[in-house]
């Protein structure tokens, strides 16, 4: 396993990490979860990602029970949660100081840990002043309940404002952002956040490196019955893949599969390795429903060295979507 600094912080996270969103949210099988987490941990993964919104907290409960059963030393792994969607009541949503505090305590209880290594604001909250959220996160850090806080899918301007407020008030600012990043979703990481990587040393814990499974090639012949896209909760994704843009992505995935075949790797490994090639990526969050799938994806680490200049040029020729300056 390779370990990378989380932005400019001193924390080193595994270049590949494990996320519970897909697996634990739709397959609440604790034994399967334990097998996946153990496979990841034994391979050197030290960051396990979660959120209050995943399966309405059940994802965190499953992860907490697995962590308890394994007995792994607490100083050998990092665990995260995210705050925004905690329930239907006004005080159970958003980034108010009350919900940030309540959600943190609830996550700690579900995960059965004394502190969160990483705590993310799951989305920006236009109804809460950013200063209020910065103060709330700083309080949790001062209390030892959170070590590093960050954002997910915030704009560069919103992150910059949070950093500026923290700097002016002597508070802890955001250390990391969790954006979607893959071969089809590039602009935010490669262009919008550029100034933040340079100015504040922002770390990134990227999600959806396989573009919701499109970059595995499994949708080339339609939607398999056992795939994520066949689940009722993924109607939105199925509809998106039936658009002109979605069909174009599936076609490009087939072209990229030819690149992968020439390198004697899977398309999924190629796509994950491509994300790892970006030095501004601190860790790539993997999701998997089977240990064999997870092992294959973990093998992407060995593919990075195969992505030399000619291969990257060939990939760009297929994608044709590099963000402009």
Beta strands, then each sheet from edge to edge (+ up, - down):
strand 1: 3-5
strand 2: 12-14
strand 3: 16-19
strand 4: 47-49
strand 5: 78-83
strand 6: 116-121
strand 7: 146-151
strand 8: 176-177
strand 9: 203-206
strand 10: 283-286
sheet 1: 1+ 2-
sheet 2: 3+ 4+ 5+ 6+ 7+ 8+ 9+ 10+ 3+
end
